[in-house]
Amino acid sequence: MPHTDSSARRLPRCSTQGTQTLDRSFDILQAIAARGAQGATIEALSADTQLSRATLYRLLKAMKSYGFVRLPRLRGPYFLGYQLLSLGAQAGNTGGVRELARPALLRLCETFQDSFFLFVQDGYYALCLELHEGANPTQSFADCVGARVLSGVGQGSLALLSHLPTAARAQILEHNAPRLLREYAISDSALRSTFKQVRQQGFACGLADRVLPLHTGVAVPILDASAAPVGALSCALPSVRMTPLYQQRLVQAMRKEADSIAQRLGA
């Protein structure tokens, strides 16, 4: 599953007076993440963040002491620290949804041999908290845990968006609309016309886009007692395999798992 809207993309900043050091530290973390498995040298970080070497060394020393960055070799590249992994694991299981969804995804994967995902809303993105890859080959907008998918792209984000409060959904759409149209050929009007249908039928299908035109899927929301989405179960597969009967089987099984998760969460 090679395609993802990487979490390393620089995110919108909301700076407040007195937070310059914090802003710079987050920029460094995002720059290191963007360099992936090869890590980030001081030279690369300086180019990516526009910070001086002196500033970088000072901030990296502090971040290293907290475990947020690693320097395996004295003169080698920097990597994200293991403390981020620990914090991420705790953040990813807020409310217990990830732990409850993991066996559900595994059961679905074993039954259908397709790839299944857990998404949650994270600002202007749908964040992949868990996934299980099936034996059947496919492509997806999320290829790893932690991948961020622009809200409006794919069935998982649609299942979440459709159940957000109207004002929150409108704000996300206004922010994402230019990228959705430019990068994915998904129009604002096409999105808005799907939300009511998703709520009525209880599941979402991804809109056709220019990035993965030969793949599709379905997603069902996990709703709390107030009908707010705490997550969405999603699957991905080639469009040619999505017959009406197969879609019906998928939705039925995924709804059962989503309802069970919601009940165990206390919905």
Secondary structure as UniProt FT lines:
FT   TURN            7..8
FT   TURN            17..18
FT   HELIX           20..35
FT   HELIX           36..38
FT   HELIX           42..49
FT   HELIX           53..65
FT   TURN            66..67
FT   STRAND          69..70
FT   TURN            74..75
FT   STRAND          78..80
FT   HELIX           82..92
FT   HELIX           94..96
FT   HELIX           97..112
FT   STRAND          115..122
FT   TURN            123..124
FT   STRAND          125..132
FT   TURN            145..146
FT   STRAND          148..150
FT   TURN            151..152
FT   HELIX           154..161
FT   TURN            162..163
FT   HELIX           166..184
FT   HELIX           188..192
FT   TURN            193..194
FT   HELIX           195..201
FT   STRAND          204..205
FT   TURN            213..214
FT   STRAND          215..216
FT   STRAND          218..223
FT   TURN            225..226
FT   STRAND          229..238
FT   HELIX           239..241
FT   HELIX           244..264
FT   TURN            265..266
//
